[in-house]
Amino acid sequence: MRKITSLVAIISLFIACQNKPSQRIIAESSGNLNELNVIIENEQWNGKLGEHIRDVFAADFKGLPQQEPQFNLRQIPPEIFTGFARKNRIFIKFENTKQPQIQRLVDSFAQPQVGYLFGANSAKAFDSLLKANADRVINDLQATEIKERQRRIAKSLKDDQAIRDEFNISLNLPTAYRYAKTENNFIWLRKDIKHGSMELTIYEVPAESIEKDNNILENIIKVRDSIGQAKIPGPTEESFMSTEKAYAPYLFETKIDGKFAYEVKGTWEVKGFFMGGPFLTYAVKNKTDNTYLMLEGFVFKPSASKRTQMIEVEAILRSAQFIK
């Protein structure tokens, strides 16, 4: 009787397993930040199409004082795109197809992962696809890398209670940062790095100071320069942080926690002293009290790459959430 009962149980379990939808097991993605795999035939990579791809995806990272590519490209022939090579977090793939097409691929070979398939039947058709979709694809891939940096930061967070109390926002801060200055309507945080530092500042200004005369970029620069002179001294008595005038800053529109924001990328200098580097500013509109919350980050790391540090700054500042 026991044998019959056991047999019935085994059969029932087998049937249940057969009827249950199979779940695909996806490996965890890997790769350095901003490392983009390009799956393409060697002949195409070494030709005009490859040159166009490099011009688009390895263009300069905006806002840095020296040239650094927005992505490090790694070309992989299609026949080698197997196994571990498929685990990279971001990739673009070029295939010969009858009709031009572009597809967004999510978690196809690993998780999290975002890829894009470009399909065309001629170099001219590939070029047209790139021109029409480059900005959208680049923004999506960069957003993927920011999310990955935020995921890593979230593993070990610093207490942000001082920021919550002063500005009614939360901010995901790595524990390596320390509070350098906490005053009424101004908080300054610092992180020491090899041969330099990373800085974050938070403050509020009236909406009029940003929006007057519709000179948005000029007004933001005036605001940050006034704060730099008043709050961020340099290493000598009369030195202070200011916006570098030799390089025109970039102005974009974006959203932080669903709120409209201006994004400014440029370079800073210390008036009266030989120091400088890149900065990133978000002016976030707070309609509730008609102000702009200014979230800023800047990096000092002379004679070295700064792209990775600026990605971290962006990841931190974009994590801001207004407390309801």
N, C-alpha and C positions, 0 to 999 in steps of 0.2 A: 504494500500500500504506500509506504514511504517513497519507494522508487518511482511509482506512478505519479505521486504528488510532486516530486522533484522534477520529473520529466515535463509535467504540465507547466511548472514555474519557468523552466528553461525556455520552453517553446513560447510562452507568453512574453518573456523578456526579449527574445529574438524578434518576435512580431512587432513589439513596441519600438525596438531600435530601428527596424526596417521602415516603420511608418513615421518616425521622427525625422524632420528635415535635417539634413547634414549641415554642420556649421564649418565654414572654412577657417582654418587656423592661419592667421597672418603674423609673420615675423615682425619684430620691432624694427623700425627704420633706424638708420644710422647716418653718419657723415658730419663733417665739419660745417659750421654755419656758413651760409652763402657759397657752398660748393655745389655747382650745378653740373649734373651729368648730361652730356649731349650724345644721344644715340644716333649715329649717322655713318654712312659708308665713308671709308677713307678717301675715296676719289672725290666725293662731294665736299668733305671737310677741307681738303687741300685745294679746292677750287673756289669759284666766286661765291657759292652758297655758304661755304664755311667762313669766308671773309665777312660776308654780311652778318652771319650769326655772331661772330666775334665783335663786330661793330655795334650790334644791338645789345647783347647780353653781357659783354665785358666793357661796356662804356664806363666812364668815370663815375664813381660814387659821389653824389652831389654833396657839396658843403665841406669838402676836405681841402686843406691847404696844399696837398700834393696829390698826384694822380694815383688812385687805387681803383681797381675794377669793382663794379657792383656785384659781380659774381666771379668766382674762380671756376673756369670751365675745364671739364675733363671729358675728352672725346672717347666714345666707346663704339667700336663697330657692332652692328646688330648681332652678329654671330657670337660675340663675346658677352652680350647683355644677358647673362644667366647667373643663377646662384647669388653670391654675395653682391655682385655688381647691381642687382635689382633692388637692393635695400636702401639705396641712397634716398634721402627725404624728398628731394626735388630733382626732376629730370625733364628734358624735352626730347622727343623722338621724331625723326624724319623718315617717312616712308613714301614710296612711289605708289600713287593711287590714280585711278582714272579721272576722278573729279577732285578739285581742291576741297579740303576739309580741315577742320581743327576740332579736336576733342579734348575736354578736360578730364583727366583720369585721377580718381581719388582712391587711395589705398589699394592699388592694383597688385602690388607685390610686397608691400610692407605697410606699417601703420605707426604714426601718421605719415602720409605721403601724398604729394600733389605732382602730377606730371601733365604734359601737354603733347598730344600727337598732332604733328603737322603732316598732312598728306597732299601731294600734288604730283603732276606728271611732267614738270619742266622746271628749270632753274628760275625762269621768269615767274611762274605760278607760285613757287616757294617764296620768292622775294615779295610778291604781292601779299601773301598771307602774313609774312613777318611785318611788313609795313602797316597793315590794317589792324594787327592784333598785339603788336609788341608791348605797348604801354599797359594794356590790360593784363597780359601774361606776366610781365615783370612785377607789376603791383601785387598780383596774386602770389607769386613766388616769394616776394619779399615779406608779405604778410604771413606766409607760412613760416618763414624763418624767425619773425618776431614772436609768433606764438610758441615756437620751440624754445626761444630764449626765455620767454615768460614761464614756460613749464619748468625749465631748469632752475630759474630763480625761486619759484614757488616751493622748492624742496627745503629751503632754509631762509625764513623771512625774519626781518628785523621788526621790532615793535614800532608801529607808526602812530601811536596814540597822540603824540605831540602834533602831528599833521592833522589828525582827525579833530582834535580840539580846536586848532587854530583856523582850519579851512573847511571843515565839514566834508572832507574827502578821505578815502582810503588809498594807500599806495603800496604796491608790492615792492619792498626794498630788500636787497640782499643783505645779509648780516655783516658784510664787510664794510658797509657804509657807517659813518658816525655823524652825529649832529655837531656841526662846527659852530652854528649860531642859531639861536631861537629867540626871536623878538616878536613884538606885535606886528602882524602882517608881513613877516619875513622869516623863512626857514632856509638854512644853508646846510647841505650835507656833503661829506667828502669821503672818498675812498682812495687810499694810497695804492699806487701801482708801481712797477719797476720804472725808475727814472721819471716819475710823473705822478699825476693824480687825476681823478674823475670827480666832478662837482655837480651838484643838483641844487637848484634854488626854486622856491615857491613863494609867490606873493600875489596880491590882487590889486587891480587898478580900476578906476571908473571907466565905463564903456566909452565915454566921450573922449578919453585920452587915446583910444585906439581908432575910433571911427570919425573923428573930426576931419572935415574937408575931404573925406574919402581917400586920404593918403595913407592907406593901411600899413604898407611896408615901412614907410618913413616914420610913421607914428610908433610902430612897434620898436624900431631901432632907437628912437628917442627915449622911449620908456626904459628899455633894457640898459641903455647907456647911463641914464640918470640913476638907476638902481646900482649899476656897476660902480659909479663914482661915489655913491653914498654908502654902499654896503660891502663892496668887495675890493678891499685894498690890495695893492701889489706889495712886493718885497721891500720897496723903499718908501720913505715917508709920504711923498706926494704922488705916488703911482697908483693906478686903479685900472680895473678892467673896462674895456670899451670895444665896440664893434670895429673890426678892421675895414677901413674905407677903400682899400685897394681892390677888394673882391666884392662884387655885387651879390648880396644874399638872394636866395631863392625863396619865393612865396608860393604856398599851396593852400588849398582849402581841404579840410578833413573833418573827422568827428572823433571826439573823445567821450566815451561813455554815452554815446548817442547825441551829444551836444555839438553844435557847430563850433569849429575851431579853425584858426589860422595857424599854419605851420611855416616856420622860417628856418632855413638852414644857411649857415654862413661861417665866417671865421672871426675870432676875437683876438685882441692884442691887449697888452698892458701898457697904458700910457706912461712914458717915462722909464720903461724897462723893456729889455728884449725877451718877451714871452708872447706866446700865441698858440692858437689851435682851433679846432672846429667847435661850433655850438649848434644846438637845436632848441627852438622855442615853440611852445604851443600856447596860443592865446585862446582860451576856452570861454565862450560866451555863456554867462550865467544870467538868464533873463529874469530870474526871480528877484535879484537885487540890482540888476542893470550894471554888472561888473564883468570884467574879464579875469579869469584865473590864469596866471602866468606860470607855466611849468617849463623850466629850463634845465638844460644839461650842457656841460662843456668839458672838454678833455685837454689836458696838458701832457704831452708825450713827445718831446722833441726828437726829430730825426728818426722816427719809427712809425710803423703802420698804426692807424687810428680807427680803421673801419670797424673792427670787432668791438671796440669800446663804444663807438657811436651807436652800434646796433643794440648794445646793452642799455645805453641811455634811452633810446627810443622805446625799447621793451618796457622799461620801468615807467616812463612818463605816460605811455599808452595804457598802463594798467590802472590809472586813476579812475576812481568811481565816486560819484557824489552820493553822500549818505542821505537817504530819504528821511 
